[in-house]
Amino acid sequence: MKKIVLFVLVALVTVFQFCSSSKKAASDSSHITYARNVQPVIQANCSPCHNPPQGRAKPLNSYDAAKAHADEILVRIKKSPEEKGFMPMRHPKLADSTIAVFEKWKETGLAE
């Protein structure tokens, strides 16, 4: 009888351990950071114009620069292509899911 109780106890501890780990992993993967989520979007859609030395526009090639201009970036990427100040200039509007990355990054504290 003691063996059965011990086995059940070990099985329950193991199950609960995996349940809590999976919740932590899911929340970690949804955490938006500059390096993991924002920087690749900027490099793919804002270069070379916002990437010195070849770009003449406001540099957005660092965390500090992107953080300092996060509000302006959001305003400009949310505009329609026919509106003045739309970004990325002369390119299609970014996908809503891409814009959502910037919104979530700002909402969650602009993590590096």
HUSUL-V735649 format. One record per run of one state. SS is the DSSP state (A for helix, B for strand, O for the rest). FROM is the first residue (numbers start at 0). TO is the last residue. If there is no record, write none. Layout:
ss=SS from=FROM to=TO
ss=SS from=FROM to=TO
This chain:
ss=O from=0 to=0
ss=A from=1 to=28
ss=O from=29 to=32
ss=A from=33 to=44
ss=O from=45 to=61
ss=A from=62 to=67
ss=O from=68 to=68
ss=A from=69 to=77
ss=O from=78 to=94
ss=A from=95 to=106
ss=O from=107 to=111
